[in-house]
Amino acid sequence: MTAVRAVVTDIEGTTTPLAFVHEVLFPYARKRLANFVDQHGDEPEVAEQLAAARELAGLPAASREETVALLLQWMDEDRKAGPLKELQGRIWRQGYEEGVLKGEVYADAAHLLKQWRAAGLRLFVYSSGSEEAQRLIFGCSDKGDLATFFEGFFDTRIGNKLESTSYAAIAKTVALDAGEILFLSDHPGEIAAARKAGMQVVRIDRERSPDSWNEDENGPVAGSFSGIAARFLPA
């Protein structure tokens, strides 16, 4: 087995509880979207995202109110649309800065990320959430500032998480062979795509015992980061 030189981790369901994203972050942004657009819609960076949402929907002449309704519909559908993710990230930033929001990170994930960083592994994030949203979850987390552990953050601008070409692009960007990278996710489709690109993979299934380790058709499955610690720490 090729030695692992870098770890790329998903967030939702992997380092962070699904409930935090779906029951805290999403409702927070949904409740505040209309007011945020009213207050900041004329700012160039926000206006750019609103225009991008209209173009993506094929509704370039939509009004501001119609654009907000479109974004709310996308939230309800859990669409991975770039403009929506960018606007959600800006709304969340306000919440984090005001101390209303604090990112939830599993203790086992925070502990092993710290160990990996100390051992010299390069750490990256790949999530469907915007780069800013990723930085906020880790930078303002309930385990302290973990964002400094990561060398880089990738969102869907690098590509769809279910496409192997996205993982090949990440490997090229970080200047490593795909086989030197360990990818962690709770999503079988993402694991399959990363494995097809040549990455080493472990699927995290938090319904299992935390220290469990077994195999399925896509490779190793661990119950938590604790289940992979001894296997992927540099000697």
C-alpha angles and dihedrals in degrees: 000000000000114000113256113241099170140025124212114193135192117220114209110076091355110065096000132044115258088228093062092056098041101033101034113021101036096047090044092056094041093054092050103037099095093047091046091053091047091053101038106020093108094053109107097238094047093043088052091056093047090052090047090053091052092049092048090052093046091243105114093159096050116132123241091258091050090049091053090050089051092051091048089051089052090051090053089050092045089234115184092221115156098223091050092049091050093051092046088052092054092050092048091049089062090051093049093046090051091049093241092115129047122179116244116224125176111249092231091053094049091048096050094042087056091049093048092049091049089049091056101256116146112238129207138168127223114185139147088238117091120272090251092052090051093051091049096051091053099031095051098033132145086245094055130258105338096159090089089065091068127081094196147359125220126194131175092292085084089054145282113315091229094057121088090214089069092060091045088053091052091051090050092048094052091042097237135120109258089240090063091060127083115207121201125195142140092224117093092205093055091047090052092049094049091047091051088054089055101257124139109246144196123185115215113218108181093188088074128076109289094240096042123125128181142132137256133176091288098046138263122008122197130188093224142336087283089066092060102037098098093044100052108033115107112255 
